[in-house]
Every structure is written in structure tokens, then in C-alpha cells.
Amino acid sequence: MKTLILFFGFIFFADAYIPKLSTVLSHIAGNNGGRNGLVIHRSVFFKEDNLASQETWYIDNADAMKVVVTGKNADQSDWSFEIFYKNGKRQTLSTTGETKTFSLSSEFFEQLLHYKSARALQNRLEAMQILPPHAMTNAQSPYVTMDRYRGAVAYRLGASDSKNSQPPPFLVVDQDSFVPLKLRLGSQIEIEFSGVTALDDGPTKEAIKQPTEQVILWKNTTVVTKTTSMDKVVDSKISSHLKLENKHVSMPTNENVKEFYSRFR
């Protein structure tokens, strides 16, 4: 009986309909609110260090967002700073009030949750080497395959094999909601997503669906983020927040916390 079930499961999986890459990207981008902006509050827990931080994200779109971060060191002293993301750049204020500008980290994955254009999302996946530049030229792209994740059917974006010794990066999204389930970066860091927060479409029918939890695994460190609230707002109310405002910057002392914010934020 078990062999029979596996056989029919294989036949179903092999014959299952796989949409075009452009269709999958459009559905992912369609989760991100159209003309609406987002304010997301998250708690961040560094398990091995027993430390936590709080994040407030102001998001117009994937190329215009800001995060305000606060936390406590092991001695209970406070720290706080902001990061402003705009058109591929990352800006912060130093403790002396000087504006520092950097290129985005190749491991900055938050953008993938906020692209409102399938083309812009495709460009970012190409930059992260999940998709090659020619991925859209095939009517039935080999870069979209069926997968299973935690027992659910999903779509996997990315190459099935790699030319080097390391497994290739990929993005797995839920078959029904098109919300991300798992991401492997080129650096082999893995991020797991779970849960879904969905906001009422409202009269504009511009849906917003976001994973409620992220688990980031790197080195011997596990970081868990949880969404505590998410509000949809018109983008004009977001624009006033998209600038550096914290004049009293103080940085965390823990090395893992500092590395997390320099690599993944």
C-alpha cells in the first residue's frame, strides 16, 4: 500500500501544472499592496545570546523603506539606530551624527517581501543569482519546479544544480498564497518563513500577505523574528518617515547582533 501511494504521489507530482515564471512572479508581487504602504512591527530574538530587539518598518516599496531598531545590551543599557534604504543604497547615522552611505548587502532579503512589480522582483532575484538573466525567455522555464515544504506543495524558483560544489540559491513559495516559505542565499544562509498575515483587500482590491515569522540560521546563531502588528496605510503617509531622524544613535555591543544588522539589514 505504501508503495502504491508513493507511486500515485509521484505521478501526480510529475503531471502537476507548473505556471510560467512570469505568472509566479506576478502573484508574488500581487501580495504586496499595490499603491499602499506598510508599517510593520517585529520582535527579533537572538536565541543563543538571549537578547532581543524591536523593529519598526516603514515601507513604501522594496526600493524605499526604513527600519527603526531598538534594543538592550546584556547589561540592560539601551541602543537604537535607523537604516534608510533607497534605490540600492543603505544609509545610517553614526554615533557622531555623520550620515554613512553603503551599497545594499547581498544578504539583504527583506526586499523580496515588498516588490510590487514582477519585473523588479525578477531583477532582484537575478542579482541574488537565484534566476539567470535569460530565465524569462523559455515559455516553460526550468527555473520553476514543483517542490514540497513541510508537507505542502510549493513552487521552487532557482536552478536545480550548480556548477560549483555549493548548492544553488533558491526561493520556495507556497502554491496557493505565493507567500515565501524558504530562501537560500548564495552564501548558503537559509531563511525559513512561516505563518501569514493577510490584510483586508478593501475597495482597491490590493491584497497584502506577509509571513509572520522568519528564522535566520547562520554560523552557530539562530535569529527569530515575529510580526507583532502590520498596518496598511496610503503611501503618502509613509513618505514623511523615509528619512533618517534619530539624532541619538547608539550601537549594540554584542558581536552577533552587530553582524546580523550589518549583513541581513
RAPEKA-V445710 format. One record per residue. N is the residue number from 1. RES is the residue in three letters. SS is DSSP state (H for helix, E for strand, C for the rest). PSI is psi in whole degrees, 0 to 359 (NA if undefined). D_LAST is the distance of its C-alpha to the last C-alpha in Angstrom with 1 decimal. Layout:
n-><N/N>
res-><RES/RES>
ss-><SS/SS>
psi-><PSI/PSI>
d_last-><D_LAST/D_LAST>
This chain:
n-><1/2/3/4/5/6/7/8/9/10/11/12/13/14/15/16/17/18/19/20/21/22/23/24/25/26/27/28/29/30/31/32/33/34/35/36/37/38/39/40/41/42/43/44/45/46/47/48/49/50/51/52/53/54/55/56/57/58/59/60/61/62/63/64/65/66/67/68/69/70/71/72/73/74/75/76/77/78/79/80/81/82/83/84/85/86/87/88/89/90/91/92/93/94/95/96/97/98/99/100/101/102/103/104/105/106/107/108/109/110/111/112/113/114/115/116/117/118/119/120/121/122/123/124/125/126/127/128/129/130/131/132/133/134/135/136/137/138/139/140/141/142/143/144/145/146/147/148/149/150/151/152/153/154/155/156/157/158/159/160/161/162/163/164/165/166/167/168/169/170/171/172/173/174/175/176/177/178/179/180/181/182/183/184/185/186/187/188/189/190/191/192/193/194/195/196/197/198/199/200/201/202/203/204/205/206/207/208/209/210/211/212/213/214/215/216/217/218/219/220/221/222/223/224/225/226/227/228/229/230/231/232/233/234/235/236/237/238/239/240/241/242/243/244/245/246/247/248/249/250/251/252/253/254/255/256/257/258/259/260/261/262/263/264/265>
res-><MET/LYS/THR/LEU/ILE/LEU/PHE/PHE/GLY/PHE/ILE/PHE/PHE/ALA/ASP/ALA/TYR/ILE/PRO/LYS/LEU/SER/THR/VAL/LEU/SER/HIS/ILE/ALA/GLY/ASN/ASN/GLY/GLY/ARG/ASN/GLY/LEU/VAL/ILE/HIS/ARG/SER/VAL/PHE/PHE/LYS/GLU/ASP/ASN/LEU/ALA/SER/GLN/GLU/THR/TRP/TYR/ILE/ASP/ASN/ALA/ASP/ALA/MET/LYS/VAL/VAL/VAL/THR/GLY/LYS/ASN/ALA/ASP/GLN/SER/ASP/TRP/SER/PHE/GLU/ILE/PHE/TYR/LYS/ASN/GLY/LYS/ARG/GLN/THR/LEU/SER/THR/THR/GLY/GLU/THR/LYS/THR/PHE/SER/LEU/SER/SER/GLU/PHE/PHE/GLU/GLN/LEU/LEU/HIS/TYR/LYS/SER/ALA/ARG/ALA/LEU/GLN/ASN/ARG/LEU/GLU/ALA/MET/GLN/ILE/LEU/PRO/PRO/HIS/ALA/MET/THR/ASN/ALA/GLN/SER/PRO/TYR/VAL/THR/MET/ASP/ARG/TYR/ARG/GLY/ALA/VAL/ALA/TYR/ARG/LEU/GLY/ALA/SER/ASP/SER/LYS/ASN/SER/GLN/PRO/PRO/PRO/PHE/LEU/VAL/VAL/ASP/GLN/ASP/SER/PHE/VAL/PRO/LEU/LYS/LEU/ARG/LEU/GLY/SER/GLN/ILE/GLU/ILE/GLU/PHE/SER/GLY/VAL/THR/ALA/LEU/ASP/ASP/GLY/PRO/THR/LYS/GLU/ALA/ILE/LYS/GLN/PRO/THR/GLU/GLN/VAL/ILE/LEU/TRP/LYS/ASN/THR/THR/VAL/VAL/THR/LYS/THR/THR/SER/MET/ASP/LYS/VAL/VAL/ASP/SER/LYS/ILE/SER/SER/HIS/LEU/LYS/LEU/GLU/ASN/LYS/HIS/VAL/SER/MET/PRO/THR/ASN/GLU/ASN/VAL/LYS/GLU/PHE/TYR/SER/ARG/PHE/ARG>
ss-><C/H/H/H/H/H/H/H/H/H/H/H/H/H/H/C/C/C/C/C/H/H/H/H/H/H/H/H/H/C/C/E/C/C/C/E/E/E/E/E/E/E/E/E/E/E/C/C/C/C/E/E/E/E/E/E/E/E/E/E/E/C/C/E/E/E/E/E/E/E/E/E/C/C/C/C/C/E/E/E/E/E/E/E/E/E/C/C/E/E/E/E/E/C/C/C/C/C/E/E/E/E/E/C/C/C/C/C/C/H/H/H/H/C/C/C/C/H/H/H/H/H/H/H/H/H/H/C/C/C/C/C/C/C/H/H/H/C/C/C/C/C/C/E/E/E/E/E/E/C/C/E/E/E/E/E/E/C/C/C/C/C/C/C/C/C/C/C/C/E/E/E/E/E/C/C/C/C/C/E/E/E/E/E/C/C/C/C/C/E/E/E/E/E/C/C/E/E/E/C/C/C/C/C/C/C/C/E/E/E/C/C/E/E/E/E/E/E/C/C/E/E/E/E/E/E/E/E/E/E/E/E/E/E/H/H/H/H/H/C/C/C/C/C/C/C/C/C/C/E/C/C/C/C/H/H/H/H/H/H/H/H/H/C/C>
psi-><316/319/320/317/316/322/309/327/321/316/316/315/320/326/357/145/130/117/166/155/318/325/316/315/322/321/320/311/330/348/355/22/3/241/358/152/173/144/118/130/129/145/142/125/124/98/309/333/351/47/158/157/167/135/139/118/131/114/115/309/184/338/12/98/163/144/134/124/133/152/180/140/176/332/10/10/149/151/156/148/173/153/128/127/127/119/50/5/159/123/140/162/138/173/343/4/7/136/126/132/131/161/156/144/143/347/9/103/350/326/325/340/358/7/133/359/131/323/317/321/317/316/319/321/327/317/328/3/24/322/144/164/334/12/331/356/340/132/318/91/133/356/8/119/160/147/169/136/119/40/354/150/137/169/136/127/129/168/151/340/172/154/347/185/345/144/149/155/157/166/128/130/149/139/326/312/341/23/139/142/322/146/131/125/166/333/2/5/139/139/128/136/146/162/161/129/123/129/149/132/324/187/337/351/34/94/152/122/128/143/144/344/141/140/118/124/119/150/231/31/139/126/130/126/141/132/123/335/154/127/135/130/158/146/337/334/345/324/327/340/349/65/160/126/337/112/1/62/136/139/151/155/337/132/322/321/315/318/320/313/337/331/316/357/NA>
d_last-><49.2/45.7/46.4/47.4/44.3/42.1/44.3/44.0/40.3/40.0/42.2/40.2/36.8/38.4/39.9/37.0/36.1/33.0/31.9/31.1/27.6/27.7/28.7/25.8/23.3/25.1/25.1/21.3/20.8/23.6/21.7/19.4/21.8/23.5/24.0/22.4/19.2/17.3/16.4/14.7/14.8/13.2/14.1/12.1/14.6/14.5/17.9/19.3/18.5/19.7/17.0/15.2/13.0/13.1/10.8/12.5/11.2/13.6/13.8/16.6/15.6/13.0/13.5/13.7/11.4/10.2/8.6/11.0/10.4/13.6/15.0/17.9/18.6/21.3/23.9/22.9/21.9/19.3/16.1/14.0/11.8/10.3/7.9/10.0/9.6/13.0/14.9/12.6/11.7/9.0/11.0/11.2/14.5/15.8/18.1/20.9/19.8/19.1/16.7/14.5/13.6/11.8/11.5/8.5/7.6/10.1/8.1/5.6/8.0/7.7/10.0/12.6/13.4/14.3/16.4/19.9/21.7/22.6/22.9/19.4/18.1/20.5/19.3/15.7/17.2/19.4/16.7/15.2/18.8/19.3/22.0/24.4/25.5/28.8/27.6/29.0/32.4/33.8/35.2/34.3/31.2/30.9/27.2/27.6/29.2/30.1/28.4/28.6/25.9/27.0/30.3/29.3/29.8/26.8/26.0/24.2/22.9/23.0/25.7/27.9/28.2/27.0/29.0/27.5/27.6/24.1/23.7/22.2/18.8/19.4/18.5/20.9/21.6/24.3/27.6/28.5/25.4/23.3/20.2/18.0/19.2/17.6/15.5/16.1/14.1/16.3/15.2/16.8/13.9/14.8/13.3/16.1/16.3/19.3/21.2/21.4/21.4/23.6/24.7/28.2/28.7/30.9/33.4/31.1/30.4/26.7/25.2/21.8/20.9/17.6/17.1/17.3/15.9/13.3/14.1/11.9/14.4/14.1/16.7/18.6/15.8/15.3/12.6/13.9/12.5/15.3/15.9/18.5/19.3/18.8/20.9/21.8/22.8/24.3/22.0/24.1/23.0/19.3/19.9/21.0/17.6/15.8/16.2/15.3/17.7/17.1/19.8/19.6/16.4/16.5/14.1/14.2/16.8/15.9/14.7/12.9/10.9/10.1/9.5/7.1/4.8/6.0/5.9/3.8/0.0>
